[in-house]
Amino acid sequence: MADPTAHSSLSDDLRRSRLTTFFRLVLAVPHLVWLTLWGIATLFAVIGNWFFMLFSGRPAAPLHRFVARFVRYQTHVYAFLQMVANPFPGFTGLPGSYPIDLELPAPEPQPRVVTGFRLFLALPAFAVSSALGTAAGLAAVYSWFHALIRGQVPRGLRNLGAFSLRYNAQAVAYTGLVTDRYPYSGPIVGSGTWQLRLEDEPPPQTA
């Protein structure tokens, strides 16, 4: 049985290039254009997959992979733009290609009732994501100035940005029918929820 859990990880040493930091918004423009075009195609893919799932009870594998790749790419772009990670991201959303990454579940059966009302069910999650995104945006502005002066970003603000990106990815993946796991905004916990591993910090101790 496929693992329905979606994980995110962040391997980052907090250091930022002052040059790419100064031109961060300009450098992100090609990605924002490509993200918009990809997002339009993803919308049609989600609509097609929604109808397919209402009849079959599971997503079409090609459409699932297409939307999952978009969710990962979006996370990479936002991480770069919001100073959560330093490298210039690629344009394909490949897994393992960026310091902040998503491990998304494989196609699996999803309840038709939940699928039918997915958009309405996701509205509270997008409200939470919007609030987190506002806080992360303010953190990104401070991190930008901090990185220009000191060549690194504060750990707490970086982690806030990563947490916001994690939740946003959950909301988009849930709405995009990648998973039927509802977005989880609580602290990091074990199997069965979205996880965020910060690889520059020691793993949590277990009893």
Secondary structure, 3 states (H helix, E strand, C coil): CCCCCCEEEECCCCECCHHHHHCHHHHHHHHHHHHHHHHHHHHHHHHHHHHHHHHHCCCCHHHHHHHHHHHHHHHHHHHHHCCCCCCCCCCCCCCCCCCEEEECCCCCCCCHHHHHCHHHHHHHHHHHHHHHHHHHHHHHHHHHHHHHHHCECCHHHHHHHHHHHHHHHHHHHHHCCCCCCCCCCCCCCCCCCCEEEECCCCCCCCC
